Amino acid sequence: ILFPHRPQREHPSPQPAPPKGERCLRQEMERTP
């Protein structure tokens, strides 16, 4: 029996966001209330 609620092979893991993007997002979140 397969697990349709977690198709890992069909849906490859998303690419890891770059450190620059993460830093920008963190700064934006900190700035926004």
C-alpha positions, 0 to 999 in steps of 0.5 A, a space after each residue: 500500500 502506498 502513501 498518497 498523502 506524501 508522494 515524495 517521488 512524484 513531488 521532489 523537495 523544493 530547492 532551498 532558498 538562498 541565504 540572501 533571500 532568507 536574510 532579506 525576508 527576516 529583515 522585512 518581517 522584523 521591520 513590519 509589525 
